Amino acid sequence: MDTEAPHTQRGHSSPREGEGWPRSAFSRTTDGTGPVRGQPTWRRAGVLGVICTVFLLLLSNFVVQPFLIPSRSMEPTLRVGDRVLVNKLAYRFGDQPRRGDVVVFDGTGSFVRERPDGSPVGALVQGAASALGLAEPSDTDFVKRVVGVGGDDVVCCDAGGRVSVNGVPLDEPYLHPGDAPSTVPFRIVVPLGTLWVMGDHRSQSRDSRDHLGEPGGGMVPVEKVIGRADWIGWPVSRWGAVGGGHG
């Protein structure tokens, strides 16, 4: 009996289904109508997208939040369109804001009287988008530099035209070129538990100076600080740490 011929013929034939190649190598099932095997379905992709979004929102809420810079008030340190990464753990475990820190805070009750009325759904969408750095922050959120902390005597200006804190003139290399430390004279003692904040682009910044005659006197309660702006995350050409100032 010739046993070699069948063996040789099989050796030159294509693998049958279940032999050689795995079924996932075929683009479709045998009837030609099935989905591509081994590839995620739209449902899986959608679920994965939701999980990623929830993770980013949780990260933004509790650890690091992207913050889109909407104005020129912090130039040249921060420019319009920069996305800074706000460290929400910076003051979470007992540390307090220090002079020179760039902070993001909720200005409700200090820089603005109250939150503006609006659609709850719109506010939710806006909040989610701003939390991911995709939209401008809320009208009640601000980014400024801490100039005075609780107990400080802050004066502008001394004989040299500089802001001084507790009698010591500040060296402010972060000021926008050509700007005076302040064109508005003031002398305040910062109440405990609050901050005196100013923008680096003093001529373009509405800050504590603009609220001197209002309730609260322009002071920002420490409890309203959202976090410290530590890094510039976007654009790529601006990657780096946010420069600090006086200690």
Secondary structure, DSSP 8 states (H G I E B T S, - for coil): ---HHHHHHHHHS---TTSSS-GGGSSS-TTS-S--TTS--HHHHHHHHHHHHHHHHHHHHHTEEEEE--SSTTTTTS-TT-EEEEETTTTTTS----TT-EEEEE-BTTTBSS-----HHHHHHHHHHHHTTSS---TTEEEEEEEEETT-EEEE--TTS--EETTEE---TTS-TT--S-SS-EEEE--TTEEEEE-SSGGG---GGGGTTSTTTT-EEGGGEEEEEEEEEESGGG-EE------
